Structure formats: structure tokens, C-alpha cells
Amino acid sequence: MQTSVTTIERFILDQEDRYPEATGELSNLLYDIALAAKIIAAAIRRAGLVNILGKQGAQNVQGEDQQKLDVLANETIKNCLKHTGRVCVMGSEEDEDIIPVPPESAVGKYAVLFDPLDGSSNLDVNSAVGTIFSIHRRVSMEGRGTAADVLQPGCQQVSAGYVMYGSSTMLVYTTGQGAHGFTLDPTIGEFLLSHERIITPRVGKYYSVNESNFGRWDRGVQAAVRGLKGDIAEGVPPKNSRYIGSLVADFHRNLIAGGVFLYPSDSKNPDGKLRLLYEASPMAFIAEQAEGSATDGMNRILDIVPDRLHQRTPLVIGSREDVGFVADTIRRVSSSARVSGGVTSPAL
């Protein structure tokens, strides 16, 4: 009988012990997020029984229909963080502006951004959804936190992670010392270490993209996706298509098994559709810590300096060589079009 287990608390403490200057504040903040994840996981498990599935009847700041669990998850995370004294300001995909800590609460040294329930449109069909979070050290010198504390490039994150609510609940996070995964044991209510130091394959088995948008992509993206299918002789080995429509679920499968996820810009969404701060940057931090890669098609995601809270970006993320192939193909097609005086607009 296996009795030796490592809880997320013990693992974080062990990592903290390697750094004499550590104060424990970041560790406690990660525990706060893990607690929020447990509460959200419990709500999702009983969602169909307590009438909290379905639409809320309102739209979020992105103009998307809010699910009832979107609201529950958003409020749960805010309530788990705002009174701890570890946070100075928050940003949520569901809120239009930054979220200051209450006046009666102590102000901490971290800024937290989160997508409370990624892929929530999948809830009514019982598919996997997730939570994504990003943590920065505050840069403002005083007060209760400002927009500057959250408008930082991804390379300045001190931690990032996601929680996937599926057949089991799994939390994956990094503090810049590798990416590590923990699975929730509901019988004891603890996240237990299940995937220490995740390394994603350099070349993957899968590609994940919404191909219904194919006609709206530019020629470079179209050529890259054809190459992922094996239609280009000098390309990467042919891959199988897998697409759930939840970034967390698609990314997690590709992280473990190897593959590439794409959500490129198109004629309908010229700036891309995914959010830089809540989705792309935290996932890019994890991908790079797992020896993968993340770009906006050509440029490194973690180098992008945001200028607004809900900024969007194209995203290509996953196995290093697959992401590189997509970038190289887009550059080659774009260069050919410039030389010939043509354009890379969609071929309709």
C-alpha cells in the first residue's frame, strides 16, 4: 500500500526552503488559489444538481454570455484573495477594470490576474473547463495597487498556473523552477503531487485549432496548418487533430502528450481572440518551464508589453519544434508575398 505522498503545501514549502530570502508570502498566496480551486471544483461537481449550469443572463466585459458558474468562480477567487494581505490589486477577465483590495484589508506585494472559468461554454455538455492565474510583484511604490502592477510583460511573472476541472481536478503551476502538476484527492481534500517537473515532447502528436475559421486566416497560417496535417513534404510529421474549445483542456493534453495549440488572428479578430494577461502569458510561462514554446505566430509571448487590461493576442503554444515550424512557415509565406508584391490575406 502506497502511503508516501507529497501534498502541494509540502512541495511548495520544500521549494521555499531552497531560498533563505523567501518570506512565505508567495507560498501562502498559492495556497489561497488552491483553496479557491477546491471550492470551484466542488461547485462544478454538483452544478447540475443545484441549478447553477447555464447562462447568467448577462454579458461580461468581453461581450460574451456569462455562465452562472463564471460568476461563482469569479467571486470565489476574489473572496479567497482580497482579505489575505498578500495582494495589492487583481484583474479578472470578467471585470472591466482592476479590482482593488477592500479599504479595510491589508495591502500585499503581489498583483494577481485570472481567468476564473476558461471554456465555460463547455459546462452544459459536461466537458473540461479550467481556471488560469498569473502573479506579478507589484511595481507601484505605495497605495492600494494600480494598473501598472498588472500591465507587466509575461517575463516578469513570479508564478503562473492553471486548474483543470475534468475527470479529475488537476493544478499545474510554476514559480520559474519547472512546471509541476498536482491532482486533487477529493476523499481528503488535498492536492497531491502527480506530475513532478513536466517536460513536454519537443515534437508532438497533436494539433489543436478551430478549423472552422480556416477561410478567415491569412495564407501563412493556412499553410502552417496544412503543414501540421502533413501536406508539406519538408514539414513536421503529420499530427492528429484534437480540439475541445477550452484552452486549459487543449493545452494540458498537448503539454503532457506533446502537440501545438493555435488561436491565430483572422479577418474577424485581427488582434487575435485570447487575452494576453489572463490566458496567453501565464500559459506561455508554464510552456517555457516545460521546455516548450509560445509565440503570437512569430514573436515570443513573454516579451509582449501590454498596454491595456483586456488586450488580445494570437497564440501558438506547445512543443518547441512544432511552434517553431508554425512561425517559420508564417515568415516564409509572408516573405514570399512581399517579394512577389502580393498579400497574405485569406484565400476565399
C-alpha positions as CSV (number, residue, x, y, z in Angstrom):
1,M,0.0,0.0,0.0
2,Q,1.4,3.4,-1.0
3,T,1.5,5.7,2.0
4,S,4.2,8.2,0.9
5,V,2.5,11.3,-0.7
6,T,3.5,14.8,-1.3
7,T,0.8,17.5,-0.8
8,I,1.0,20.8,-2.6
9,E,1.7,22.5,0.7
10,R,4.7,20.3,1.5
11,F,6.0,20.7,-2.1
12,I,5.8,24.5,-2.0
13,L,7.5,24.6,1.4
14,D,10.3,22.3,0.2
15,Q,10.9,24.6,-2.8
16,E,10.8,27.7,-0.5
17,D,13.4,26.1,1.8
18,R,16.0,26.4,-1.0
19,Y,15.8,30.2,-0.8
20,P,16.8,31.7,2.5
21,E,15.4,35.1,1.5
22,A,11.9,33.6,0.9
23,T,9.2,35.1,3.2
24,G,6.5,32.6,2.6
25,E,4.1,35.2,1.2
26,L,4.1,33.8,-2.3
27,S,3.6,30.2,-0.9
28,N,0.6,31.3,1.1
29,L,-0.8,33.1,-2.0
30,L,-0.5,29.8,-3.9
31,Y,-2.4,28.1,-1.1
32,D,-5.2,30.7,-1.3
33,I,-5.5,29.9,-5.0
34,A,-5.6,26.2,-4.4
35,L,-8.4,26.8,-1.8
36,A,-10.4,28.7,-4.4
37,A,-9.8,25.8,-6.9
38,K,-11.2,23.3,-4.4
39,I,-14.3,25.4,-3.9
40,I,-14.9,25.8,-7.6
41,A,-14.2,22.1,-8.3
42,A,-16.9,21.2,-5.7
43,A,-19.4,23.6,-7.3
44,I,-18.7,22.1,-10.7
45,R,-19.2,18.6,-9.5
46,R,-22.7,19.4,-8.2
47,A,-23.6,22.0,-10.8
48,G,-26.4,20.1,-12.4
49,L,-27.9,19.3,-9.1
50,V,-28.2,22.8,-7.8
51,N,-29.3,24.7,-10.9
52,I,-26.1,26.6,-11.5
53,L,-25.4,25.5,-15.0
54,G,-26.5,27.6,-18.0
55,K,-26.3,31.3,-18.8
56,Q,-26.4,34.1,-16.2
57,G,-28.4,36.4,-18.5
58,A,-25.7,39.0,-18.7
59,Q,-22.5,39.6,-20.7
60,N,-19.0,40.1,-19.4
61,V,-16.7,42.9,-20.4
62,Q,-15.6,40.9,-23.4
63,G,-19.2,40.9,-24.7
64,E,-19.5,37.2,-24.1
65,D,-22.5,35.5,-22.4
66,Q,-21.7,34.8,-18.8
67,Q,-22.4,31.4,-17.4
68,K,-23.7,31.1,-13.8
69,L,-20.5,29.3,-12.8
70,D,-18.4,32.1,-14.4
71,V,-19.9,34.5,-11.8
72,L,-19.5,32.0,-9.0
73,A,-15.8,31.2,-9.9
74,N,-15.0,34.9,-10.2
75,E,-16.4,35.8,-6.8
76,T,-14.8,32.8,-5.2
77,I,-11.3,33.7,-6.3
78,K,-11.8,37.4,-5.3
79,N,-13.1,36.4,-1.9
80,C,-10.2,34.0,-1.3
81,L,-7.6,36.6,-2.2
82,K,-8.8,40.1,-1.2
83,H,-8.7,39.9,2.6
84,T,-5.4,38.0,2.9
85,G,-3.0,40.9,3.0
86,R,-0.9,39.2,0.3
87,V,-2.4,41.1,-2.7
88,C,-2.4,44.7,-3.7
89,V,-4.6,44.5,-6.8
90,M,-6.3,42.0,-9.0
91,G,-7.5,41.7,-12.6
92,S,-10.2,39.4,-13.9
93,E,-11.4,38.5,-17.4
94,E,-14.9,39.1,-16.0
95,D,-14.3,42.6,-14.7
96,E,-13.9,45.7,-16.7
97,D,-11.3,47.5,-14.5
98,I,-8.7,46.5,-12.0
99,I,-10.0,45.1,-8.7
100,P,-8.5,46.9,-5.6
101,V,-8.4,45.2,-2.3
102,P,-11.0,46.5,0.2
103,P,-10.1,49.6,2.2
104,E,-10.3,47.6,5.5
105,S,-7.8,44.9,4.2
106,A,-4.0,45.0,4.4
107,V,-2.2,45.5,1.2
108,G,0.3,42.9,0.0
109,K,3.1,42.9,-2.5
110,Y,1.6,40.8,-5.3
111,A,-0.8,41.5,-8.2
112,V,-2.9,38.6,-9.4
113,L,-4.7,38.2,-12.8
114,F,-7.0,35.4,-13.5
115,D,-9.5,33.9,-15.9
116,P,-11.9,32.3,-13.4
117,L,-13.5,29.8,-15.7
118,D,-11.9,29.3,-19.1
119,G,-14.1,27.4,-21.6
120,S,-17.3,27.8,-19.6
121,S,-19.4,27.4,-22.7
122,N,-18.5,23.7,-22.4
123,L,-20.2,23.3,-19.0
124,D,-23.6,22.4,-20.2
125,V,-22.2,19.5,-22.2
126,N,-20.0,18.3,-19.3
127,S,-16.7,19.0,-20.9
128,A,-13.5,20.0,-19.2
129,V,-13.1,23.7,-18.1
130,G,-10.4,25.5,-16.1
131,T,-9.0,28.4,-14.2
132,I,-5.9,30.3,-15.2
133,F,-3.9,32.6,-12.9
134,S,-0.8,34.9,-13.2
135,I,1.1,36.5,-10.3
136,H,3.4,39.6,-10.5
137,R,5.3,41.5,-7.9
138,R,3.8,45.0,-7.5
139,V,5.8,47.8,-9.1
140,S,3.9,50.8,-7.6
141,M,5.6,52.1,-4.6
142,E,2.6,52.9,-2.4
143,G,-1.2,52.9,-2.1
144,R,-3.5,50.0,-2.9
145,G,-2.2,49.0,-6.3
146,T,-2.5,50.5,-9.7
147,A,-3.0,49.4,-13.3
148,A,0.8,49.4,-13.7
149,D,1.0,46.5,-11.3
150,V,-0.9,44.2,-13.7
151,L,0.3,45.7,-17.0
152,Q,3.6,43.9,-16.9
153,P,5.1,41.6,-19.6
154,G,4.9,37.9,-19.0
155,C,8.7,37.6,-18.5
156,Q,8.2,39.4,-15.1
157,Q,5.7,36.8,-13.7
158,V,6.8,35.3,-10.5
159,S,4.3,32.4,-10.8
160,A,1.5,31.2,-13.1
161,G,-0.7,28.2,-13.3
162,Y,-4.0,26.6,-14.2
163,V,-6.5,24.3,-12.7
164,M,-8.3,21.8,-15.0
165,Y,-11.7,20.5,-13.8
166,G,-12.3,17.3,-15.7
167,S,-12.5,13.6,-14.8
168,S,-10.2,14.7,-12.0
169,T,-9.2,18.2,-10.8
170,M,-5.5,19.0,-11.6
171,L,-3.5,22.1,-10.7
172,V,-0.3,22.8,-12.6
173,Y,1.9,25.7,-11.6
174,T,5.4,27.2,-11.9
175,T,7.5,29.7,-10.0
176,G,10.2,29.6,-12.5
177,Q,11.7,26.3,-11.2
178,G,10.0,23.9,-13.6
179,A,6.3,23.1,-14.1
180,H,4.7,20.8,-11.6
181,G,1.2,19.1,-11.5
182,F,-1.0,18.1,-8.6
183,T,-4.2,16.1,-8.6
184,L,-7.0,16.7,-6.1
185,D,-7.9,13.7,-4.0
186,P,-11.5,14.5,-3.1
187,T,-11.5,12.0,-0.3
188,I,-9.1,14.0,1.8
189,G,-9.5,17.4,0.1
190,E,-5.8,17.7,-0.8
191,F,-3.8,18.4,-4.0
192,L,-1.2,15.6,-4.2
193,L,1.9,15.7,-6.4
194,S,1.3,13.6,-9.5
195,H,3.5,15.2,-12.2
196,E,6.8,16.5,-10.9
197,R,8.8,18.6,-13.4
198,I,6.7,18.2,-16.5
199,I,8.7,18.2,-19.7
200,T,6.7,18.4,-22.9
201,P,8.0,16.5,-26.0
202,R,9.9,18.6,-28.5
203,V,7.7,17.3,-31.3
204,G,4.1,16.5,-30.5
205,K,1.4,14.1,-31.6
206,Y,-1.5,16.6,-31.9
207,Y,-2.5,20.0,-33.2
208,S,-5.4,21.9,-31.8
209,V,-7.1,24.7,-33.7
210,N,-10.7,25.8,-34.6
211,E,-10.6,24.9,-38.3
212,S,-14.0,26.4,-38.9
213,N,-12.0,29.7,-39.1
214,F,-9.7,28.5,-41.9
215,G,-11.2,30.7,-44.6
216,R,-10.6,33.8,-42.4
217,W,-6.9,33.1,-41.7
218,D,-4.1,34.6,-43.8
219,R,-2.1,32.4,-46.2
220,G,0.7,31.9,-43.8
221,V,-1.5,30.4,-41.1
222,Q,-3.3,28.3,-43.7
223,A,0.0,26.9,-44.9
224,A,1.2,26.2,-41.4
225,V,-2.0,24.2,-40.5
226,R,-1.7,22.3,-43.8
227,G,1.9,21.5,-42.8
228,L,0.7,20.2,-39.4
229,K,-1.5,17.8,-41.3
230,G,1.5,16.6,-43.3
231,D,0.7,18.3,-46.5
232,I,4.1,19.9,-46.8
233,A,6.9,17.5,-47.6
234,E,9.6,19.3,-45.6
235,G,7.3,20.0,-42.6
236,V,6.9,18.3,-39.3
237,P,5.5,14.7,-39.0
238,P,1.7,14.6,-39.6
239,K,-0.4,15.2,-36.5
240,N,-3.8,14.2,-35.3
241,S,-6.4,16.9,-34.8
242,R,-7.8,17.3,-31.3
243,Y,-9.8,20.4,-30.3
244,I,-12.1,20.8,-27.3
245,G,-12.6,24.5,-27.3
246,S,-11.2,25.1,-23.8
247,L,-7.7,26.5,-23.7
248,V,-6.9,24.8,-20.4
249,A,-8.0,21.3,-21.7
250,D,-6.4,21.6,-25.1
251,F,-3.1,23.0,-23.6
252,H,-3.0,20.4,-20.9
253,R,-3.3,17.5,-23.3
254,N,-0.6,18.9,-25.5
255,L,1.6,19.7,-22.6
256,I,1.6,16.1,-21.4
257,A,1.4,14.2,-24.7
258,G,3.1,16.8,-27.0
259,G,1.4,19.0,-29.5
260,V,0.6,22.5,-30.6
261,F,-2.4,24.8,-29.9
262,L,-3.2,27.6,-32.2
263,Y,-5.6,30.5,-32.0
264,P,-4.4,32.8,-34.7
265,S,-5.7,36.2,-35.7
266,D,-8.2,36.3,-38.6
267,S,-10.2,38.7,-40.6
268,K,-12.9,38.8,-37.8
269,N,-10.4,39.1,-34.9
270,P,-7.4,40.9,-36.4
271,D,-5.7,41.2,-32.9
272,G,-6.5,37.6,-32.0
273,K,-9.1,36.4,-29.6
274,L,-7.3,35.2,-26.5
275,R,-6.4,37.6,-23.7
276,L,-2.7,38.3,-23.2
277,L,-2.8,38.8,-19.4
278,Y,-5.3,36.2,-18.4
279,E,-4.6,33.4,-20.8
280,A,-1.6,33.7,-23.1
281,S,1.1,35.0,-20.7
282,P,0.5,32.5,-17.8
283,M,0.3,29.6,-20.2
284,A,3.4,30.7,-22.0
285,F,5.3,30.8,-18.7
286,I,4.3,27.2,-18.0
287,A,5.1,26.1,-21.5
288,E,8.6,27.5,-21.4
289,Q,9.2,26.0,-18.0
290,A,8.2,22.6,-19.5
291,E,10.7,23.2,-22.3
292,G,8.0,24.2,-24.8
293,S,7.5,27.5,-26.5
294,A,4.8,30.2,-27.0
295,T,4.5,32.9,-29.7
296,D,1.9,35.2,-31.2
297,G,2.8,33.4,-34.5
298,M,6.3,35.0,-34.8
299,N,7.2,36.8,-31.5
300,R,7.7,35.4,-28.0
301,I,4.6,35.9,-25.9
302,L,6.5,36.6,-22.7
303,D,8.2,39.6,-24.4
304,I,5.0,41.4,-25.2
305,V,4.5,44.6,-23.1
306,P,0.7,45.0,-22.5
307,D,-0.9,48.5,-22.8
308,R,-4.4,47.6,-21.7
309,L,-6.0,45.2,-19.3
310,H,-8.1,43.1,-21.7
311,Q,-5.5,43.1,-24.6
312,R,-5.9,40.3,-27.0
313,T,-3.2,38.3,-28.9
314,P,-2.8,35.5,-31.4
315,L,-1.4,32.4,-29.7
316,V,0.7,29.5,-30.9
317,I,1.8,27.3,-27.9
318,G,3.1,23.9,-27.2
319,S,6.0,21.6,-28.3
320,R,9.1,23.7,-29.2
321,E,9.7,22.4,-32.7
322,D,6.0,22.5,-33.7
323,V,5.7,26.1,-32.6
324,G,8.9,26.9,-34.4
325,F,7.5,25.2,-37.6
326,V,4.4,27.4,-37.5
327,A,6.5,30.6,-37.0
328,D,8.9,29.6,-39.8
329,T,6.0,28.9,-42.2
330,I,4.3,32.2,-41.5
331,R,7.5,34.1,-42.0
332,R,8.3,32.2,-45.2
333,V,4.9,32.8,-46.7
334,S,4.8,36.4,-45.7
335,S,8.3,37.0,-47.1
336,S,7.3,35.3,-50.4
337,A,4.2,37.6,-50.6
338,R,6.3,40.7,-50.1
339,V,8.8,39.7,-52.7
340,S,6.1,39.0,-55.3
341,G,4.2,42.1,-54.3
342,G,1.2,40.0,-53.2
343,V,-0.7,39.9,-49.9
344,T,-1.2,37.2,-47.3
345,S,-4.9,37.8,-46.9
346,P,-7.2,34.8,-46.8
347,A,-7.8,32.8,-50.0
348,L,-11.6,33.0,-50.2
